[in-house]
Every structure is written in structure tokens, then in C-alpha cells.
């Protein structure tokens, strides 16, 4: 049996045993009791695309075009009529999803059916949701939420939606900052770095690179302010929170820098490899370890572990889906049986209360 890889998801069909569970995991020291078991779901849909969590509905998706959903409290997964295989990863749209197939047909899919929205969308690289609607990335242009096309001055490979609806488009040699109004403000051509995804604060853009450097750029001009070099590639877009820029690298380290000056405020070595994250969740910053099989929440102030949950079975090879404090995660075991876990991250106030009770009860 061949399990899915990060860059090469499987195409075989498997029986999906979806165990929505937290009872079997161990709490972090001083943390709360594990969450209660929610339910157990079974479906034969191969979950070889990342899951989606749209409102309270979890979507289970296949590269072969099969689609399933599980509403909060459901006793089983409901399978919908299949579509042609997707050209790009689908996204949430209200309580449903947007699906673009290989023929360039765009569909809105909901529990009650699907609607053909547009045709002729061939050669799409990325589909992303913004506050104004869906944005499509092509090699040479953006299709903005209002339906207009914006020609790009770079050969595009990736797209990040930034805070406030602005966009960061990046390729092998350059990145472009697109204002929320749809205008390109500047292009960054570093020469010695390969740009990746980014995050934004009020006055800075923080770019992760494949070469292991985090670069701070002035939001208005694109002028470089500082670089921070890591020992390994930065895995995904950083998070900007309370004057800090927080990110993970492939050397198992999570770091928080001063957003203004780039000095290290704290760093933490995780037991597993944080291939997915950071994600901003209520009360902290979450990471998913592909080696270690753990979802962990760190405090942004000092990087201390405030909560963690370890999958009872399987390895995480796909990005999770978050909606507020809810999460949907797919893990793969040694057999041809992947597992879908749906958990609720406890409020940090509950974590603190539980920790206090344990301390008072200690001899």
C-alpha cells in the first residue's frame, strides 16, 4: 500500500474510517482533560485532497471527483453525486464549496445540489477565497473577485490572501504585492532568494522563502528592512500577531521575531516536524506535526505549549482544516485505512482553569 505524499497525493480508493475523536489522546501536562468523542463516520470516499470545514460542515474530497460531507452531529457521511476531477483544490463558499474541474467548468456545490457558475477556466493554478469572493491565479494573470483580470509582471506559481483582502503572488524569482483594490503596488526581485507565501501587518509584508530566510518588506514600497536566516526551509506562511511574526521551519523549530526589528523573542523546538502551520486559533497559534502526529497550540507571548492532541492512529500528510476552534484532520496508517479526526480546541480560559484546579489539588 502506498500512502499519500505531501507533493504527490494518492489516487487509489481506500475505505475511510473517520474517527472523530479526542478521548484516546493524552493531554499536555497541566492541560485540560481531552475532548469527548464526537462520533465515528465511515465512507468509501478516498480522502486524497485536504479536507474543508465550511461552517459546521466537514467536506471529504477525492481527486477522482467524489465528494462527501458530514454535518456537526451527523451519524454518517453523506456522499453527493460526483463531479469531473478537480483542476485545483476546492475552497469553501458559504456552506458549500467551489469546484473547478479539468475542463474549466466552475461549480458551486452544496448539500442540495450543484450549480454551474462559469465555463472556460482552463490552466488555473490556484483558487483562493477572499472577503469579496473567489480569486483565481493563472500563470500570467489574476482573476479578481469582481471578475476582472489583472495581468501579472511575473511568472506566477503561488498565491497568498493577506489580511484585509490584499494578495501576495509569488514565483521562482519574484513576488508581487496586490492591493485589495486590485492594483499592483510593487514587485520584489531578491535575486538570491526564492519567494514563497507571506503574511502582512499594518506596515510590513513578511515573506517566507524556500531558502530558509524570512524577509521583512515595507508594505508601501517593497523596500527590504531585514532578513532572518533559519537552518531549514520555512514551511508555510507566517502569522503576524501582537507585534510578533511567528513561523516554523523544517528543522523542527518554531520562532517568534519582533515584527519591527527582527530580533528573536522566543523559539521552541517541537518533538515532531511542524509541516503545517502556523494557524491562528482562539487563544494561541496551532501547528500540525507530520512526524509526531500531533496538533499543538502554543502561546504567542512566550511559545509555551498551552494544549496538544496526539492522533491515536495514523500520520498527518495533508493540511488540516480550521474553522474557529474546530479542526478536521486526516491521518494515514500502515494499512489502507485513513482516519478523519474532528476535534474542538478548548478555550484557553478552560485550559487555565483546569491547570489551576490541578495545582490546588496537588499535595
ABEGO torsion letter per residue (X at the ends): XBBBBAABBBABBBBBBBBBBAAABBBBBGBBBBBBBABBBBBABBBABBBBBBEABBBBBBAAGBBBBBBBGBABBBBBBBBBBBABBBBBBEABBBBBBAAGBBBBBBAAEBBBABBGBBGBABBBBBAAEBBBBBAABBBBAAGBBBBBABBBABBBBBBGGBBBBBBAABBBBBBAAGBBABBBBAGABBBBBBBBBAABBBBBBAAGBBBBBBAAAGBBABBBBBABBBABBBBBBGGBBBBBBAAGBBBBBBAAAGBBABBBBBABBBABOBBBBBGEBBBBBABGGBBBBBBAAAGBBABBBBBABEBBABBBBBBEABBBBBBBBABABBBBBBBBBBBAAAAAAAAAAAAAABX
